[in-house]
Amino acid sequence: DLDASAVLFAGRAPQDVVFFQHLTSDDGSVQHTGDNRVGGAGQGGDDESIVVDLRRVPAHVDQIVFTVNSFTGQTFEEVEAAFCRLVDESNGQELARYTLTGGGRHTAQIMAKVQRTGSGWQMTAIGAPADGRTFQDLMPAVTQHL
């Protein structure tokens, strides 16, 4: 049971989080498609998705960090055919992909962040292993990448 989360920050302070128990950010700019507990059942290979409308993200939010964690505590050594990807929804183009399968003895990954810049938003791949079953467990590791 891999779970995707997005944590919205203003500076180093978390403002909101989107995950399987809070599917839409308070402002509506970030939406989670819902929890998939079995894997391999997602349409087009995506079991869980987080959709971000960057134009609607509130001005005080300057970073969004994306994580994946194993809620059941399985390590990525034990998970089959798992990956994360970034897709431009306007044209369906895959911009980045990271394979989690065989990814080591950790239970989570700090995947990437998008950060507000003077000219818009910039994506940074992180790919840092971490341990934790929930996004709350990952917060110390997440803040290292702000």
Secondary structure as GFF3:
##gff-version 3
##sequence-region A 1 146
A	DSSP	beta_strand	2	10	.	.	.	ID=ss1
A	DSSP	beta_strand	13	18	.	.	.	ID=ss2
A	DSSP	beta_strand	30	32	.	.	.	ID=ss3
A	DSSP	three_ten_helix	43	45	.	.	.	ID=ss4
A	DSSP	beta_strand	50	52	.	.	.	ID=ss5
A	DSSP	three_ten_helix	54	56	.	.	.	ID=ss6
A	DSSP	beta_strand	63	70	.	.	.	ID=ss7
A	DSSP	beta_strand	83	88	.	.	.	ID=ss8
A	DSSP	beta_strand	93	99	.	.	.	ID=ss9
A	DSSP	beta_strand	108	117	.	.	.	ID=ss10
A	DSSP	beta_strand	120	130	.	.	.	ID=ss11
A	DSSP	alpha_helix	135	143	.	.	.	ID=ss12
###
